[in-house]
Amino acid sequence: MNIIIVGCGKVGATLAEHLDQEGHNVVVVDNKASVIDNVTNFLDVMGVVGSGASYSVLVDAGIEKADLLIAVTGSDELNLLCCLVAQKAGRCHTIARVRNPLYNEEIDFIKEEMGLSMTINPELEAATEMAALINLPSAIEIDTFAKGNVELLRFQIPENSVLNNMKIMNILTDLHSKVLVCIVERDDEVFIPSGSFELRSKDIISIVASHKHAIDFFQKIGIHAERSKSIMLVGGSTLTVYLAKMLEDSDIKITIIEQNKDRCEELSNLLPNAMIINANATENNVLLEEGIETVDAFAALTNYDEENILLALYANKCSKAKVFTKITRMTYDNIVDELPLGIIINPKLVTAHRILQHVRAMENSKGSNVETLYKLIGNKVEALEFYARSNAKLLGIPLEKLRIKPNILVCCINRNGKIIIPNGKDYIQEGDTVVIVTTNKGLNDLNDILA
């Protein structure tokens, strides 16, 4: 597709990189020439210097032939204006990043009246991810397929686990659990495992299962699967407000620590059921006095990455809480990977991944049959959901008789709402959606999995 990206910050640059890798024709637009140079010097994309709200600039960027314009500048209003001009100039699909909570309550109206294909709110998307993980404490990461009926859950096997030295094929026979282990991370290696693969303690594994079967599996292997009962949030940011509102109906005790007194008063009005503490969380004993040692979850959500890192390290040291750390600058990548910071939350990367999923859905309408796409483990693995059309060459053939390429695993078949965790005897029918996990890149059709 021909795609124009307006705004070359972290989100725009990440989108340009991934869309370029997937073979799209990408043009980036930004007011700063130095920013454009940074992107075009490293990627095979074109760059145009200027305002994305300018008709002439968009014409130079090829708006008349564009299939999609993505506006991810730092201004909500500019993003919406870029989309409006793009629709008038080229009649293409448009995506706008809209962050202001004031717009959130009327976002459906804005989207419909402006004819936007998609709007995305980074803090709201990040809060949604966090809420899901808080409600299932054992998981490190959760992605969903089959309209939410199937979950891809990532977690670490604890010491002395029943899974230690167990072959994957024995999970069903020994534990009677209807889950499929589809990814194993061990040290710096990533495996798409076969049934004979032997698991070890400290492996990070990803499983595919329905929510019900996932909880049953965690209980059988002795991992805590109950919802968190208390959470401490440091920083009264917009992300904090979104998350707290999502958790209010879950009977979770919410404590928010914010050092700005005026913001505390605002939070008290916005979140009447939460306990708001006016204090500096980095000062001596503040976290201890507020009960960090006993909370089930802790999230460092201030606007300063360094402060969040220090708070998360402290929380990990003095409590058994599930820890979340908000980090927006990914220049720390190599450092934070080595630190016990729990789950890293980056609203900008969440935004980029959601937009990439939407682009894949657009491709589906143009011939590709990828319904959903997740890039996992630092983009080393892709989890894709395909729609099985009548032209699929593997229809009706048992999986054990198919010649499937290496490093590809058929994880799940959704047949009219019935979730099948397949074995070798199962087969794919027309109309099924099929979840594939692979380290291979560029799969666009179900037939691409065949050798």
NORFEN-V982848 format. One record per residue. OMEGA is omega in whole degrees, 0 to 359 (NA if undefined). Layout:
omega=OMEGA
omega=OMEGA
This chain:
omega=173
omega=188
omega=175
omega=177
omega=178
omega=184
omega=185
omega=170
omega=182
omega=181
omega=182
omega=180
omega=178
omega=177
omega=181
omega=181
omega=183
omega=181
omega=175
omega=180
omega=181
omega=172
omega=178
omega=173
omega=188
omega=172
omega=179
omega=182
omega=177
omega=180
omega=186
omega=180
omega=181
omega=179
omega=178
omega=180
omega=181
omega=182
omega=185
omega=179
omega=184
omega=183
omega=178
omega=180
omega=176
omega=180
omega=177
omega=179
omega=179
omega=181
omega=179
omega=176
omega=180
omega=180
omega=183
omega=178
omega=179
omega=175
omega=177
omega=181
omega=177
omega=184
omega=183
omega=179
omega=185
omega=174
omega=186
omega=170
omega=180
omega=182
omega=183
omega=173
omega=180
omega=183
omega=177
omega=184
omega=178
omega=179
omega=180
omega=179
omega=177
omega=181
omega=180
omega=178
omega=181
omega=180
omega=179
omega=184
omega=187
omega=180
omega=180
omega=172
omega=183
omega=176
omega=180
omega=170
omega=181
omega=190
omega=187
omega=179
omega=179
omega=179
omega=188
omega=182
omega=180
omega=185
omega=178
omega=177
omega=180
omega=182
omega=183
omega=184
omega=180
omega=178
omega=181
omega=176
omega=184
omega=166
omega=181
omega=180
omega=187
omega=182
omega=179
omega=179
omega=179
omega=179
omega=179
omega=177
omega=181
omega=181
omega=179
omega=181
omega=178
omega=180
omega=174
omega=192
omega=184
omega=185
omega=173
omega=184
omega=179
omega=170
omega=184
omega=176
omega=175
omega=178
omega=176
omega=183
omega=181
omega=180
omega=171
omega=188
omega=181
omega=179
omega=181
omega=177
omega=182
omega=176
omega=177
omega=179
omega=175
omega=180
omega=181
omega=181
omega=177
omega=174
omega=184
omega=181
omega=183
omega=180
omega=179
omega=185
omega=184
omega=184
omega=183
omega=180
omega=182
omega=176
omega=178
omega=175
omega=186
omega=178
omega=173
omega=176
omega=181
omega=186
omega=181
omega=183
omega=177
omega=183
omega=164
omega=197
omega=170
omega=181
omega=182
omega=181
omega=183
omega=181
omega=178
omega=172
omega=181
omega=169
omega=169
omega=184
omega=174
omega=179
omega=173
omega=181
omega=168
omega=181
omega=181
omega=182
omega=178
omega=179
omega=178
omega=179
omega=180
omega=179
omega=182
omega=179
omega=173
omega=178
omega=181
omega=183
omega=179
omega=179
omega=177
omega=180
omega=180
omega=179
omega=175
omega=181
omega=178
omega=183
omega=182
omega=183
omega=176
omega=177
omega=178
omega=181
omega=179
omega=183
omega=181
omega=178
omega=178
omega=184
omega=184
omega=183
omega=184
omega=181
omega=177
omega=176
omega=185
omega=175
omega=180
omega=178
omega=182
omega=186
omega=178
omega=186
omega=180
omega=179
omega=178
omega=179
omega=177
omega=180
omega=179
omega=179
omega=182
omega=187
omega=184
omega=182
omega=180
omega=175
omega=183
omega=181
omega=177
omega=183
omega=175
omega=187
omega=181
omega=179
omega=183
omega=170
omega=180
omega=181
omega=179
omega=181
omega=181
omega=170
omega=181
omega=183
omega=186
omega=182
omega=179
omega=181
omega=180
omega=180
omega=175
omega=190
omega=177
omega=180
omega=182
omega=183
omega=183
omega=179
omega=179
omega=179
omega=180
omega=179
omega=180
omega=178
omega=179
omega=180
omega=180
omega=182
omega=190
omega=178
omega=175
omega=183
omega=169
omega=190
omega=174
omega=180
omega=177
omega=178
omega=183
omega=179
omega=185
omega=172
omega=180
omega=186
omega=186
omega=182
omega=187
omega=178
omega=182
omega=184
omega=178
omega=184
omega=181
omega=183
omega=180
omega=178
omega=178
omega=183
omega=181
omega=180
omega=175
omega=179
omega=181
omega=182
omega=178
omega=180
omega=178
omega=177
omega=180
omega=178
omega=177
omega=178
omega=176
omega=177
omega=179
omega=180
omega=180
omega=177
omega=176
omega=178
omega=174
omega=180
omega=183
omega=179
omega=171
omega=173
omega=190
omega=172
omega=179
omega=179
omega=178
omega=184
omega=173
omega=171
omega=186
omega=174
omega=182
omega=170
omega=182
omega=179
omega=185
omega=182
omega=179
omega=186
omega=186
omega=183
omega=174
omega=181
omega=178
omega=184
omega=182
omega=180
omega=179
omega=173
omega=183
omega=181
omega=177
omega=176
omega=174
omega=180
omega=174
omega=191
omega=189
omega=174
omega=177
omega=183
omega=180
omega=178
omega=176
omega=184
omega=180
omega=169
omega=197
omega=165
omega=184
omega=182
omega=182
omega=181
omega=183
omega=177
omega=174
omega=180
omega=176
omega=162
omega=190
omega=178
omega=180
omega=172
omega=186
omega=170
omega=176
omega=182
omega=171
omega=176
omega=181
omega=184
omega=180
omega=179
omega=182
omega=180
omega=183
omega=179
omega=NA
